[in-house]
Amino acid sequence: MVNGQANAGQTVGFIGLGAMGRPMSGALMAAGHKVVGFDLYQPAVDRLVGDGAEAAESAAAVAAAAPVVFTMLPEAAHVRHALLGPGGAVEGAGDGSVFIDASTIDPVSVQEMGAELEARGVTLLDAGVSGNPAMAAEAVVTLMVGGPRPAFERCQPVLSALCATLIYTGPLGSAKVVKLANNMVGAVAMATLAEAFDFGRRAGVEPAALYQAMMGSWGRCFQLEVRPPVPGLADGSPADDDYAPDFSVDYMVKDLRYFLRTAEAFRSPVGVAAAAQQLYVAASAAGDGAKDISAIGRALDRNPQ
């Protein structure tokens, strides 16, 4: 960062090198940035080094090497540990450092961490990534970012390297609200499709006929287009590959948990989302937690006719 500006070709830190962290790091490198990465899972670090990044020994070492540091981790507790725990990024951060959390967690946790980091001279932005790992690798995801606008503008060149669409959502925590709302809609859409195809199956209607009818009418939606809940309907559908996960049932259970927790905090009535979550929990309990969310229809299939 020079004169407070994030410039092309700078060093960027990345903590959390999993399904989304690795391709996002790759997109940054493809845009000409140097990436310094850290993950508790050493093979993930080794893979990123093989992609051309530099490894760090701790989250603090990442922040010491990079003025802008991303986190992409499963849970709010993981983010807190990476940023504020022993050996956390804040211990290595210099003046004017910006941390950008791209994890799907709740906005209240982000706001709490933001206040603690601000007291230690670090600005926190929150981000939401809409897209899958393949889209992240190609930098064609939609990226929502919230937090202090001056920090967002300073980091815009780095943020723009990650996405096709960049949206400033407002104050810190707002990007998490947008991401959770978006994922809730996707979750409910998938749940209704699972029920629709189960309904059709029990009534003797061929899935292909139902699919064709819905694709030409009100039932058409993104989930139906890319991941119908039964095989043989859409090219590249997870259902045609034993429900290999593009986005897993267990990840959706987690995201809906954060959505419902946040809705309760803001006293927002979300009965539809709460009902949908039960279908994902049932699918996970039945052994499909690691499968794509389109596998939730199998939880309905297990119920006797």
C-alpha positions in Angstrom: 0.0 0.0 0.0 1.6 3.3 -1.1 0.2 6.6 0.2 -2.8 4.7 1.5 -3.7 3.2 -2.0 -3.9 -0.4 -2.9 -2.1 -0.8 -6.2 -1.9 -3.5 -8.8 1.0 -5.8 -8.3 1.0 -5.5 -4.5 1.4 -8.3 -1.9 -1.9 -9.7 -0.7 -2.4 -12.1 2.2 -4.8 -15.0 2.2 -5.8 -17.1 5.3 -7.9 -20.1 4.5 -6.9 -22.0 1.3 -9.8 -24.4 0.9 -12.4 -24.8 -1.8 -12.8 -21.0 -2.4 -9.6 -19.6 -0.9 -7.3 -21.4 -3.3 -9.1 -20.3 -6.5 -9.5 -16.7 -5.2 -5.8 -16.7 -4.4 -5.1 -17.9 -7.9 -7.3 -15.1 -9.4 -5.2 -12.6 -7.5 -2.0 -14.0 -8.8 -3.4 -14.1 -12.3 -4.1 -10.4 -12.0 -0.4 -9.7 -11.1 -0.6 -9.7 -7.3 1.8 -11.6 -5.1 0.0 -13.9 -2.6 1.2 -14.9 0.8 -0.9 -17.7 2.2 -1.5 -19.6 5.4 -3.8 -22.5 6.4 -3.7 -24.9 9.4 -3.9 -27.7 6.8 -0.4 -27.9 5.4 -1.3 -29.7 2.2 -3.5 -26.7 1.3 -0.5 -24.4 1.7 1.7 -26.8 -0.3 -0.8 -26.7 -3.2 -1.0 -22.9 -3.2 2.8 -22.7 -3.2 2.7 -25.0 -6.2 0.4 -22.5 -7.8 3.0 -19.8 -7.4 2.2 -18.3 -4.0 4.5 -17.8 -1.0 3.8 -19.6 2.3 3.7 -18.0 5.7 4.2 -19.8 9.0 1.3 -18.1 10.8 -1.6 -15.6 10.3 0.6 -13.0 12.0 3.3 -13.6 9.4 0.8 -13.2 6.6 -0.2 -9.7 7.9 3.4 -8.8 8.4 4.0 -9.4 4.7 0.8 -8.0 3.3 -1.1 -4.7 3.9 -4.3 -6.3 2.7 -5.3 -9.7 4.2 -8.3 -11.9 3.2 -9.8 -14.6 5.4 -12.0 -17.4 3.9 -12.9 -19.8 6.7 -15.9 -22.0 7.7 -17.0 -20.5 11.0 -17.0 -17.2 12.9 -14.9 -18.7 15.6 -12.2 -19.7 13.0 -12.1 -16.1 11.7 -11.8 -14.7 15.2 -8.9 -17.0 16.0 -7.2 -16.2 12.7 -7.5 -12.5 13.2 -7.4 -11.9 17.0 -6.2 -15.1 18.6 -2.7 -16.1 19.6 -0.5 -15.7 16.5 -3.4 -14.0 14.8 -3.1 -11.6 11.9 -3.5 -8.5 14.1 -0.2 -9.3 15.8 1.7 -8.8 12.5 -0.4 -6.0 11.1 1.2 -2.6 10.2 -0.3 0.8 10.3 -3.1 1.1 7.7 -3.6 -2.6 7.3 -7.0 -3.8 6.0 -8.4 -7.2 6.7 -11.2 -8.5 4.4 -13.3 -11.4 5.7 -14.9 -13.3 2.9 -16.3 -16.1 5.0 -20.0 -16.8 5.2 -20.7 -16.0 8.8 -23.0 -13.7 10.8 -22.8 -9.9 10.7 -22.9 -9.5 14.4 -19.7 -11.4 14.8 -18.1 -9.3 12.1 -19.1 -6.1 13.7 -17.7 -7.2 17.1 -14.4 -8.2 15.5 -14.3 -4.9 13.5 -14.6 -2.9 16.7 -11.7 -4.8 18.3 -9.5 -4.5 15.3 -10.3 -0.8 14.9 -9.0 -0.3 18.5 -5.8 -1.8 17.4 -5.4 0.2 14.2 -6.7 -2.2 11.7 -9.7 -1.7 9.4 -12.0 -4.7 8.7 -14.2 -5.0 5.6 -16.7 -7.8 5.3 -17.3 -9.6 2.0 -19.7 -12.1 0.5 -18.8 -14.2 -2.5 -21.5 -15.5 -4.7 -20.3 -18.2 -7.0 -18.6 -21.6 -7.0 -14.9 -22.5 -7.0 -14.7 -22.7 -10.8 -16.2 -19.2 -11.0 -13.7 -18.0 -8.4 -10.8 -19.3 -10.4 -12.0 -17.4 -13.4 -12.7 -14.3 -11.3 -16.3 -14.1 -12.5 -18.0 -14.3 -9.1 -20.2 -11.5 -7.6 -18.4 -9.9 -4.7 -20.3 -7.9 -2.1 -18.3 -5.8 0.3 -19.3 -3.7 3.4 -17.4 -1.5 5.8 -15.8 1.9 5.8 -16.1 3.3 2.3 -12.5 4.8 2.2 -11.0 1.4 2.9 -13.2 -0.2 0.3 -12.1 2.4 -2.3 -8.4 1.9 -1.4 -8.8 -1.8 -1.9 -10.9 -1.7 -5.0 -8.1 -2.8 -7.4 -7.5 -5.9 -5.4 -11.2 -6.6 -4.9 -11.9 -6.1 -8.6 -9.3 -8.7 -9.5 -11.5 -11.3 -7.8 -14.8 -10.8 -9.5 -16.9 -9.8 -12.5 -19.3 -7.8 -10.4 -18.3 -5.7 -7.3 -21.0 -4.2 -5.1 -20.5 -1.9 -2.1 -23.3 -2.9 0.3 -22.9 -0.3 3.1 -21.6 -0.4 6.7 -19.6 -3.3 8.2 -21.7 -6.4 8.4 -23.9 -5.5 5.5 -22.2 -7.8 3.0 -22.8 -10.8 5.4 -26.5 -9.8 5.5 -26.7 -9.7 1.7 -24.8 -13.0 1.4 -27.0 -14.8 4.0 -30.2 -13.5 2.4 -29.0 -14.7 -1.0 -28.0 -18.1 0.2 -31.3 -18.4 2.0 -33.2 -17.8 -1.2 -31.1 -20.4 -3.0 -31.7 -22.9 -0.1 -35.4 -22.4 -0.1 -35.6 -22.7 -3.9 -33.7 -26.0 -3.8 -36.0 -27.3 -1.1 -39.1 -26.4 -3.0 -37.7 -28.1 -6.1 -37.0 -31.2 -4.1 -40.6 -31.2 -2.8 -41.9 -30.6 -6.3 -40.1 -33.5 -7.9 -41.0 -35.8 -5.0 -44.6 -34.8 -5.4 -44.4 -35.5 -9.1 -42.7 -38.8 -8.6 -45.4 -40.0 -6.1 -48.1 -38.9 -8.5 -46.6 -40.8 -11.4 -45.2 -37.9 -13.5 -41.9 -38.4 -15.2 -39.2 -36.1 -14.0 -38.3 -35.0 -17.5 -41.9 -33.9 -18.1 -42.0 -31.9 -14.9 -38.6 -30.4 -15.7 -39.5 -29.3 -19.2 -42.8 -27.8 -17.9 -41.1 -25.9 -15.1 -38.3 -24.6 -17.3 -40.9 -23.0 -19.5 -43.0 -21.4 -16.7 -43.0 -19.9 -13.2 -41.0 -22.8 -11.7 -37.9 -21.8 -13.6 -35.0 -20.7 -11.4 -31.3 -20.9 -11.2 -31.3 -24.0 -9.1 -33.6 -25.8 -11.6 -31.3 -24.8 -14.4 -28.0 -26.0 -12.9 -28.9 -28.6 -10.3 -32.2 -30.3 -10.7 -32.7 -32.8 -7.8 -32.8 -35.9 -10.0 -30.4 -37.2 -12.7 -30.6 -36.9 -16.4 -32.2 -33.5 -16.7 -29.4 -30.8 -17.1 -25.9 -31.0 -18.5 -23.3 -30.9 -15.8 -25.8 -31.4 -13.0 -24.4 -32.7 -9.7 -27.1 -35.3 -9.7 -25.5 -36.8 -12.8 -22.2 -37.3 -10.9 -23.5 -39.0 -7.7 -24.3 -35.5 -6.3 -20.7 -34.4 -6.3 -20.8 -31.2 -4.3 -20.7 -27.8 -6.0 -22.1 -26.6 -2.7 -22.6 -29.2 0.0 -25.6 -29.9 2.2 -23.6 -29.4 5.4 -22.4 -26.0 4.2 -26.0 -25.0 3.6 -26.9 -26.2 7.0 -24.2 -23.9 8.4 -25.3 -20.9 6.3 -28.9 -21.3 7.3 -27.9 -21.6 10.9 -26.1 -18.2 10.6 -29.1 -16.8 8.7 -31.6 -17.9 11.4 -29.4 -16.7 14.2 -29.1 -13.3 12.5 -32.8 -13.1 11.8 -33.5 -13.8 15.5 -31.1 -11.0 16.5 -33.0 -8.5 14.3 -36.5 -10.0 15.1 -37.1 -10.8 11.5 -39.8 -13.5 10.9 -38.3 -16.3 8.7 -40.6 -19.3 9.0 -40.0 -20.5 5.4 -36.2 -20.5 5.9 -36.6 -22.4 9.2 -38.7 -25.0 7.6 -36.3 -25.4 4.7 -33.4 -25.9 7.1 -35.1 -29.0 8.5 -34.9 -30.7 5.1 -31.2 -30.0 4.9 -30.6 -31.3 8.5 -32.6 -34.4 7.6 -30.4 -34.9 4.5 -27.3 -34.5 6.5 -28.5 -36.9 9.2 -29.2 -39.5 6.5 -25.6 -39.4 5.3 -25.7 -36.8 2.5 -24.0 -34.0 4.3 -21.0 -34.0 2.0 -23.2 -34.2 -1.1 -24.4 -31.3 -3.3 -27.5 -29.5 -2.0 -29.5 -31.0 -4.8 -29.3 -34.3 -2.9 -31.8 -33.1 -0.3 -34.5 -34.7 -2.5 -33.2 -38.1 -1.4 -34.3 -37.3 2.2 -37.9 -37.1 0.8 -37.4 -40.3 -1.3 -36.7 -42.2 1.9 -40.1 -41.5 3.3 -42.6 -44.3 2.5 -45.3 -43.6 -0.1 
